[in-house]
Amino acid sequence: MSSAQISIPAVIDVDAEVSHWRQRHADGNLGTGSFGHYVPWIKFACDSLITQPRASDEQRDEMFQTHYALQIMPRLSEEQARQFVDECWEHVYHAGRQDQASRPRLHARA
């Protein structure tokens, strides 16, 4: 478990997150694939904070693994999805003016 105290932003605006990432994609900052490839991961990142606010990094990693396994023909590799979820959490915490040290992190898989 992360040594930092878990602290979830008081408000997580999922629509604002989707809009933010849609603009980043339009600006060419998410690669050449369809924006639709990223939407399930934006929603996962937000939903996991909203529904499991006290989950440890290890628990979030297990949730990620389960979510990834349930994807039918995933368009992002596991590593790409993992990195993107971390970026989403970073943005949620930045937008919510939360301490970045307290945000969750997925562990890199070997």
N, C-alpha and C positions, 0 to 999 in steps of 0.2 A: 504494500500500500504506500502511496505517496506520503512523505512526511509532512507535507503542507496540509493545513486544515481545509476541509472541503467547504467551499462557499459558493453557492449558486446565485447567479444574478436574480434579483427580485422579479424582473420582467424579461421574458424571452419572446420576442415578436417573430414568430416563424415566417410570416409573410415578408417582413422586412429582411430577414436572412435570405429568403429565396430571391428577393429583389436585388439585394447586394451581390449575391453570387451570379445572378443572371447578368448584371452589368459587368462584373469581372469577366464573365465568359464572352460577352459581346466585345469587350475591350481586348480579347485575345489572351487573357491571363490564365485560362484553364485548359488550354490545349485545343485541338481541332475537332474533337468529338462533339456530339449533340449535348446541349445543356441538360436534356432529359436524363443523361447518364449520371448526373450529379445530384439530381433532386432527391432520390431516395436516401442519399447520404446526408444531405442537409437536414431532412426530416428526422433521420435517425439521430443525428447529433443533437438537435433541439429536443426531440421526444425523450431521449435518454436522460437529459438533464431535468426535464419537467417531471417525468414519471418516476425517476429514481434519483432524487436529489442527494441522497446520502451514500450512493454506491461508491465503492472504492475503485481505483484504477483497474484492479484485477477483475472486479465484477463487470466494469464497463467493457473490458477486453473480452470477457466471455459473452456479453451481450452482442458485441461487434461480431465475434466469430459466428454466433448463431444467426444473426441477421445476414451476414455474408453467405453463409451456407444455404439460406433460404432463397437467395436471389436466383432467378431463372435467367440463365445466360447473362451473367454480370458483364457490364461493358467496361468496368474499371477492374484492374488487377486488385488482388487483396491489398498489396502494398500501396497502390494508388488510392484506394478507398480509405485505408487506414490513415494515410497522410492527409487526405482531404478532410476527414472527420476531425483530425487534430487542428487543421486550419479553421474549420468551422467553429470549434470550441474557442479557439484563440479570438476569433472575431466576435463571438457572442460575449465573451468576457470583456473585450475591449469596448464594445458597444454599451455594455452594462456598467462600464467603469469599475469593474471588479479587478482585484489583484490577480495578475497573470500567473503568479506563483501558485495560486490556489486552484487553477483550472485543471480538469482531468487531462490525462495523457494516455494514449494507447501505447503499449509496449511494442517495439519493433520485433517482428518474427524473423528468425534465422532461416 
